[in-house]
């Protein structure tokens, strides 16, 4: 199975459970958005600011936790199973340390509220939401380590099942806590109910994941049932060397969205509510790209560990092509169906009007996002993480965030189609396009260099 279709058939068994699991995770925020949008517009504005604050802290403090995937994948296929298992223990220690810092930041969110220029009523709601998310951050980071390890050893289905179970618990909890159940004496908590529901679900997921690692015979080969290893300098440093630039790249990519939310919040509750819905739609689409990226990275890392570099090169490039093609088809479909999609979220005509022009950018935005994401993940499988970080700083912060700020707040003679929230989306699309060409081009050059070295040897 060395051709393009053969590569796709090898990617799909890993990609589909990752996709379903990630959609389940994103459905947490989708459920929050839909329930809160139908509850109160001020709560929706607070949700947008609070969610942007949380994801910024979560991604910014992941540290080396995501590196358990590519490092573990190489060790797994090299048959160094106990070293592979040790990566999960060390990633767990990193998750615990980072959660202390992150939860503290969530309890004191004033910098984010000031950046968003949130009025007093929205800020109060956002604070209550973030205080409860401070309880959800530690298990979320622990589950990130569990997810990365299972993807590395080609066992994504157990993660998918836990994420689907979490969603089944999340939906009724969110509805009950946000809207209240007067018959049972449960008051309406508004947006704070979303935070409490998320905390309950994340602790449940982390606890079940820990139980599985301790009792499932599959994990015996990795030495994970012999007790919890102490922090070790060498594997921690290895995780950090790869994980810090990985986390930095993800942070820049995510803050390209979150800081858009903060700045768009300055335009009023209506624009930020429309932006929140548009972000949720695009994020749902992105889950397919992320699944293909994870599958590509996992297989490339495993083939590198097995010493089959030709297969690793082939799988990586085919992953980029496949991810881009799927994104183009999905982006076109959402563009054509954008109005009925928006009506699933809300019947508020003003919010729909605010979101409609944003979804007009979806096709180009999503294709560029998919291409750069898969290329970056494949590069990380080769343990190349600094180049994506540099590209993201220049393209996503420089062109996307900086260009959007200039279009919306500095240049006052821009066309109407590039004013308001649309200006940020236009600039972000441009930044992602530059990142896609830069990362795909670097990957292609690196693969050609690898091929020449292999031929010369």
C-alpha positions as CSV (number, residue, x, y, z in Angstrom):
1,X,0.0,0.0,0.0
2,X,2.6,2.5,-1.1
3,X,0.4,4.7,-3.3
4,X,-1.8,7.6,-2.3
5,X,-4.9,5.5,-1.7
6,X,-2.8,3.0,0.3
7,X,-1.6,5.8,2.6
8,X,-5.2,7.0,3.0
9,X,-6.3,3.5,4.0
10,X,-3.6,3.4,6.6
11,X,-4.5,6.9,8.0
12,X,-8.2,6.3,8.4
13,X,-8.1,3.6,11.2
14,X,-6.3,6.2,13.4
15,X,-8.0,9.3,12.1
16,X,-11.7,8.3,12.5
17,X,-11.7,7.6,16.2
18,X,-9.5,10.7,16.8
19,X,-12.0,12.7,14.8
20,X,-15.1,11.3,16.7
21,X,-13.4,11.9,20.0
22,X,-12.3,15.4,19.1
23,X,-15.8,16.3,17.9
24,X,-17.1,15.0,21.2
25,X,-14.7,17.3,23.0
26,X,-15.6,20.3,20.8
27,X,-19.2,19.5,21.3
28,X,-18.7,20.5,24.9
29,X,-18.3,24.1,23.7
30,X,-21.0,23.6,21.1
31,X,-23.5,22.6,23.7
32,X,-22.4,25.5,25.9
33,X,-22.8,27.9,23.0
34,X,-26.2,26.7,22.0
35,X,-27.6,26.4,25.5
36,X,-26.2,29.8,26.6
37,X,-27.2,31.5,23.3
38,X,-30.8,30.5,24.0
39,X,-30.5,31.6,27.6
40,X,-29.1,35.1,27.6
41,X,-27.1,37.3,25.2
42,X,-24.9,38.7,28.1
43,X,-24.1,35.2,29.2
44,X,-23.1,34.3,25.6
45,X,-20.7,37.3,25.6
46,X,-19.3,36.2,28.9
47,X,-18.9,32.6,27.5
48,X,-17.0,33.9,24.5
49,X,-14.5,35.9,26.7
50,X,-14.3,33.1,29.3
51,X,-13.7,30.3,26.8
52,X,-11.0,32.4,25.0
53,X,-9.3,33.0,28.4
54,X,-9.4,29.3,29.3
55,X,-8.1,28.0,26.1
56,X,-5.3,30.5,26.1
57,X,-4.2,29.4,29.5
58,X,-4.8,25.7,28.8
59,X,-2.6,25.7,25.6
60,X,0.0,28.1,27.0
61,X,0.7,25.9,30.0
62,X,0.6,22.5,28.4
63,X,4.4,22.6,28.3
64,X,5.9,19.3,27.1
65,X,2.7,17.3,27.6
66,X,1.8,17.0,23.9
67,X,5.3,15.7,23.1
68,X,4.3,12.3,24.6
69,X,2.7,11.6,21.2
70,X,5.7,11.8,18.7
71,X,8.3,10.7,21.2
72,X,6.2,7.8,22.4
73,X,5.3,6.8,18.8
74,X,9.0,6.5,17.9
75,X,9.9,4.5,21.0
76,X,6.8,2.2,20.5
77,X,7.8,1.2,17.0
78,X,11.5,0.8,18.1
79,X,10.1,-1.8,20.6
80,X,11.5,0.3,23.5
81,X,8.2,-0.3,25.4
82,X,9.2,0.6,29.0
83,X,10.8,3.8,27.8
84,X,7.6,4.5,25.9
85,X,5.5,4.0,29.1
86,X,7.9,6.2,31.1
87,X,6.9,9.1,28.8
88,X,3.3,8.9,30.1
89,X,4.5,9.1,33.7
90,X,6.7,12.1,33.0
91,X,4.0,13.8,30.9
92,X,1.7,13.4,33.9
93,X,4.2,15.2,36.2
94,X,4.3,18.0,33.7
95,X,0.6,18.2,33.6
96,X,0.3,18.4,37.4
97,X,2.9,21.2,37.6
98,X,1.3,23.2,34.8
99,X,-2.2,22.8,36.3
100,X,-1.1,24.6,39.4
101,X,0.0,27.7,37.5
102,X,-3.0,27.6,35.1
103,X,-5.7,27.2,37.8
104,X,-4.2,30.2,39.6
105,X,-4.3,32.3,36.5
106,X,-8.0,31.3,35.9
107,X,-8.9,32.5,39.4
108,X,-7.4,36.0,38.6
109,X,-8.6,36.7,35.0
110,X,-8.4,40.5,35.1
111,X,-5.8,40.8,32.3
112,X,-8.1,39.0,29.9
113,X,-11.1,41.0,31.0
114,X,-9.2,44.3,30.6
115,X,-8.1,43.2,27.1
116,X,-11.7,42.6,26.1
117,X,-12.9,45.8,27.6
118,X,-15.7,43.8,29.2
119,X,-18.4,45.8,31.0
120,X,-19.1,45.1,34.7
121,X,-22.1,42.7,34.1
122,X,-20.3,40.6,31.5
123,X,-17.0,40.6,33.5
124,X,-18.8,39.3,36.6
125,X,-20.3,36.4,34.7
126,X,-17.0,35.6,33.1
127,X,-15.3,35.5,36.5
128,X,-17.7,33.0,37.9
129,X,-17.4,30.8,34.8
130,X,-13.5,30.9,34.9
131,X,-13.5,30.2,38.7
132,X,-15.2,26.9,38.0
133,X,-13.0,26.1,35.0
134,X,-10.0,26.4,37.4
135,X,-11.3,23.1,38.8
136,X,-11.5,21.6,35.3
137,X,-8.0,22.4,34.2
138,X,-6.0,19.8,36.2
139,X,-7.9,16.8,34.9
140,X,-8.0,18.3,31.4
141,X,-4.2,18.4,31.3
142,X,-3.9,14.9,32.8
143,X,-6.3,13.6,30.1
144,X,-4.1,15.3,27.4
145,X,-1.2,13.1,28.5
146,X,-3.4,10.0,28.4
147,X,-4.8,10.9,25.0
148,X,-1.3,11.6,23.5
149,X,0.1,8.3,24.8
150,X,-2.8,6.2,23.5
151,X,-2.5,7.9,20.1
152,X,1.2,7.1,20.0
153,X,0.6,3.4,20.6
154,X,-2.2,3.3,18.0
155,X,-5.0,2.9,20.5
156,X,-7.2,5.9,20.0
157,X,-10.5,4.1,20.3
158,X,-10.3,4.0,24.1
159,X,-9.8,7.8,24.2
160,X,-12.8,8.2,21.8
161,X,-15.0,6.1,24.0
162,X,-14.1,8.2,27.1
163,X,-14.7,11.4,25.2
164,X,-18.1,10.2,24.0
165,X,-19.0,9.2,27.5
166,X,-18.0,12.6,28.7
167,X,-20.3,14.2,26.2
168,X,-23.2,12.1,27.2
169,X,-22.7,13.3,30.8
170,X,-22.0,16.9,29.7
171,X,-25.2,17.6,27.8
172,X,-27.8,17.0,30.6
173,X,-25.5,18.6,33.2
174,X,-25.1,21.8,31.1
175,X,-28.8,22.1,30.4
176,X,-29.8,21.5,34.0
177,X,-27.1,23.8,35.5
178,X,-27.5,26.7,33.0
179,X,-31.3,26.9,32.8
180,X,-32.1,25.4,36.2
181,X,-34.6,22.8,37.3
182,X,-37.2,24.7,39.4
183,X,-39.2,21.5,40.1
184,X,-36.1,20.1,41.9
185,X,-35.1,23.4,43.5
186,X,-32.0,23.8,41.3
187,X,-31.5,27.5,40.4
188,X,-30.3,28.8,37.0
189,X,-26.6,29.3,37.1
190,X,-26.3,30.8,33.6
191,X,-22.8,30.6,32.1
192,X,-21.3,29.5,35.4
193,X,-23.3,26.2,35.0
194,X,-21.2,25.5,31.9
195,X,-18.0,25.7,34.0
196,X,-19.4,23.5,36.7
197,X,-20.6,20.8,34.2
198,X,-17.2,20.8,32.5
199,X,-15.3,20.4,35.8
200,X,-17.5,17.4,36.8
201,X,-17.1,15.7,33.4
202,X,-13.3,16.3,33.2
203,X,-12.6,14.8,36.7
204,X,-14.8,11.8,35.7
205,X,-12.9,11.3,32.5
206,X,-9.5,11.6,34.2
207,X,-10.5,9.1,36.9
208,X,-11.7,6.5,34.5
209,X,-8.6,6.9,32.3
210,X,-6.4,6.3,35.3
211,X,-8.4,3.2,36.3
212,X,-8.0,1.8,32.7
213,X,-4.2,2.3,32.8
214,X,-4.0,0.5,36.1
215,X,-6.2,-2.4,35.2
216,X,-6.2,-3.0,31.4
217,X,-3.7,-5.8,30.5
218,X,-2.7,-3.9,27.4
219,X,-0.6,-1.5,29.4
220,X,1.4,-4.1,31.2
221,X,4.0,-4.3,28.4
222,X,4.8,-0.6,29.1
223,X,5.5,-1.1,32.8
224,X,2.6,1.3,33.7
225,X,1.1,-1.0,36.4
226,X,4.3,-1.3,38.5
227,X,3.7,1.9,40.4
228,X,4.0,5.6,39.5
229,X,7.6,6.6,38.5
230,X,9.2,9.7,40.0
231,X,10.1,12.7,37.9
232,X,13.2,12.0,35.9
233,X,15.5,14.6,34.4
234,X,16.3,13.1,31.0
235,X,12.8,12.2,29.8
236,X,11.4,15.4,31.2
237,X,14.0,17.5,29.3
238,X,13.2,15.4,26.1
239,X,9.5,16.2,26.5
240,X,10.2,19.9,27.1
241,X,12.7,20.2,24.2
242,X,10.1,19.1,21.8
243,X,7.0,20.0,23.7
244,X,7.8,23.7,24.5
245,X,8.0,24.7,20.8
246,X,5.1,22.5,20.0
247,X,3.1,24.1,22.8
248,X,4.3,27.6,21.7
249,X,3.1,26.9,18.1
250,X,-0.3,25.7,19.4
251,X,-0.5,28.7,21.7
252,X,0.1,31.2,18.8
253,X,-2.4,29.4,16.6
254,X,-5.0,29.4,19.4
255,X,-4.4,32.9,20.5
256,X,-4.9,34.0,16.9
257,X,-8.5,33.1,17.7
258,X,-8.8,34.0,21.3
259,X,-7.3,37.5,20.9
260,X,-9.7,38.0,18.0
261,X,-12.4,37.4,20.5
262,X,-11.0,39.8,23.0
263,X,-10.7,42.6,20.4
264,X,-14.1,41.9,18.8
265,X,-15.6,42.1,22.3
266,X,-14.8,45.8,22.1
267,X,-17.3,46.1,19.3
268,X,-20.2,45.1,21.5
269,X,-22.2,42.0,22.6
270,X,-23.8,41.4,19.2
271,X,-20.5,41.1,17.2
272,X,-18.8,38.9,19.7
273,X,-21.9,36.7,19.9
274,X,-21.8,36.2,16.1
275,X,-18.1,35.7,16.3
276,X,-18.5,33.0,19.0
277,X,-20.9,31.0,16.8
278,X,-18.6,31.4,13.7
279,X,-15.6,30.2,15.8
280,X,-17.6,27.2,17.0
281,X,-18.6,26.2,13.4
282,X,-15.1,26.5,12.1
283,X,-13.7,24.6,15.1
284,X,-16.1,21.7,14.4
285,X,-14.8,21.6,10.8
286,X,-11.2,21.7,12.1
287,X,-11.7,18.5,14.0
288,X,-11.4,16.5,10.8
289,X,-8.2,18.3,9.8
290,X,-6.9,17.7,13.4
291,X,-7.7,14.0,13.2
292,X,-5.9,13.6,9.9
293,X,-2.9,15.5,11.3
294,X,-2.8,13.3,14.4
295,X,-3.0,10.1,12.3
296,X,-0.3,11.4,9.9
297,X,2.0,12.4,12.8
298,X,1.5,9.1,14.6
299,X,2.2,6.9,11.5
300,X,5.2,9.0,10.5
301,X,6.7,8.9,14.0
302,X,6.2,5.1,14.1
303,X,7.8,4.6,10.7
304,X,10.8,6.8,11.8
305,X,11.1,4.7,14.9
306,X,11.0,1.5,12.8
307,X,13.8,2.9,10.5
308,X,11.5,3.0,7.4
309,X,12.2,6.6,6.4
310,X,10.9,6.2,2.8
311,X,7.5,5.1,4.1
312,X,7.6,7.9,6.7
313,X,8.2,10.5,3.9
314,X,5.5,9.1,1.7
315,X,2.9,9.0,4.5
316,X,3.6,12.5,5.7
317,X,3.1,14.1,2.3
318,X,0.1,12.1,1.4
319,X,-1.4,13.2,4.8
320,X,-1.0,16.8,3.8
321,X,-2.7,16.2,0.4
322,X,-5.5,14.2,1.9
323,X,-6.2,16.7,4.7
324,X,-6.3,19.6,2.2
325,X,-8.7,17.8,-0.1
326,X,-11.1,16.9,2.7
327,X,-11.0,20.5,4.0
328,X,-11.8,21.9,0.6
329,X,-14.9,19.7,0.3
330,X,-16.1,20.4,3.8
331,X,-15.5,24.2,3.5
332,X,-17.5,24.4,0.3
333,X,-20.4,22.5,1.9
334,X,-20.5,24.7,5.0
335,X,-20.3,27.9,2.8
336,X,-23.3,26.8,0.8
337,X,-25.3,25.8,3.9
338,X,-24.2,28.7,6.2
339,X,-27.7,30.2,6.9
340,X,-29.4,26.9,8.0
341,X,-26.3,26.1,10.1
342,X,-26.5,29.4,11.9
343,X,-30.2,28.9,12.6
344,X,-29.3,25.7,14.5
345,X,-27.5,27.9,17.0
346,X,-29.9,30.8,17.4
347,X,-33.1,32.4,16.2
348,X,-31.8,35.9,17.0
349,X,-31.8,37.8,13.7
350,X,-29.1,40.2,14.9
351,X,-26.7,37.5,15.9
352,X,-27.3,35.6,12.6
353,X,-26.6,38.8,10.7
354,X,-23.4,39.3,12.6
355,X,-22.2,35.7,12.0
356,X,-23.3,35.4,8.3
357,X,-20.4,37.4,6.7
358,X,-17.9,35.6,8.9
359,X,-18.8,32.2,7.6
360,X,-18.3,33.6,4.1
361,X,-14.6,33.3,4.8
362,X,-14.9,29.6,5.7
363,X,-13.9,27.9,2.5
364,X,-10.5,29.6,2.1
365,X,-9.9,29.9,5.8
366,X,-10.5,26.2,6.5
367,X,-8.4,24.9,3.5
368,X,-5.4,27.0,4.6
369,X,-5.9,25.9,8.2
370,X,-6.0,22.2,7.3
371,X,-2.9,22.4,5.1
372,X,-0.7,24.2,7.7
373,X,-2.0,22.0,10.5
374,X,-1.2,18.6,8.9
375,X,2.2,19.9,7.6
376,X,3.1,21.1,11.2
377,X,2.1,17.8,12.8
378,X,4.2,15.9,10.2
379,X,7.2,18.1,11.0
380,X,6.8,17.4,14.7
381,X,6.8,13.7,14.0
382,X,10.3,14.3,12.6
383,X,11.0,16.2,15.8
384,X,11.0,19.6,14.0
385,X,9.1,22.0,16.1
386,X,11.0,25.3,16.1
387,X,10.3,26.1,12.4
388,X,6.5,26.0,12.8
389,X,6.8,28.2,15.9
390,X,8.7,30.9,13.9
391,X,6.3,30.7,10.9
392,X,3.3,31.0,13.3
393,X,4.8,34.1,15.0
394,X,5.2,35.9,11.7
395,X,2.1,34.7,9.9
396,X,-0.6,34.2,12.6
397,X,0.4,36.9,15.0
398,X,2.0,39.3,12.5
399,X,-0.4,39.1,9.5
400,X,-3.4,37.6,11.1
401,X,-3.7,39.3,14.5
402,X,-1.8,42.4,13.7
403,X,-3.4,42.9,10.3
404,X,-6.8,42.3,11.8
405,X,-6.2,45.0,14.4
406,X,-5.1,47.4,11.8
407,X,-8.1,46.8,9.6
408,X,-10.6,47.1,12.4
409,X,-9.1,49.8,14.7
410,X,-6.4,51.7,12.8
411,X,-7.3,52.0,9.1
412,X,-10.6,53.9,8.8
413,X,-11.0,53.9,5.1
414,X,-11.2,50.1,4.5
415,X,-14.0,48.6,2.4
416,X,-17.2,47.7,4.3
417,X,-16.5,44.0,3.8
418,X,-13.3,44.3,5.8
419,X,-14.7,46.3,8.7
420,X,-15.7,45.0,12.1
421,X,-15.3,41.3,12.8
422,X,-15.0,40.5,9.1
423,X,-11.7,42.4,9.1
424,X,-10.2,40.0,11.6
425,X,-11.4,37.0,9.7
426,X,-10.0,38.3,6.5
427,X,-6.6,39.0,8.0
428,X,-6.6,35.6,9.8
429,X,-7.3,33.9,6.5
430,X,-4.3,35.7,4.9
431,X,-2.1,34.7,7.8
432,X,-3.1,31.0,7.6
433,X,-2.5,31.0,3.9
434,X,1.0,32.2,4.3
435,X,1.6,29.7,7.1
436,X,0.2,26.9,4.9
437,X,2.6,27.7,2.0
438,X,5.6,28.2,4.3
439,X,5.1,24.9,6.3
440,X,4.2,22.8,3.3
441,X,7.1,24.2,1.3
442,X,9.5,23.6,4.2
443,X,8.2,20.0,4.6
444,X,8.6,19.3,0.9
445,X,12.1,20.6,0.9
446,X,13.0,18.6,4.0
447,X,11.5,15.4,2.4
448,X,13.5,16.0,-0.8
449,X,16.7,16.4,1.3
450,X,15.9,13.2,3.1
451,X,15.4,11.4,-0.1
452,X,18.7,12.6,-1.6
453,X,20.6,11.6,1.5
454,X,19.0,8.2,1.5
455,X,19.8,7.7,-2.2
456,X,23.5,8.8,-1.6
457,X,23.8,6.3,1.3
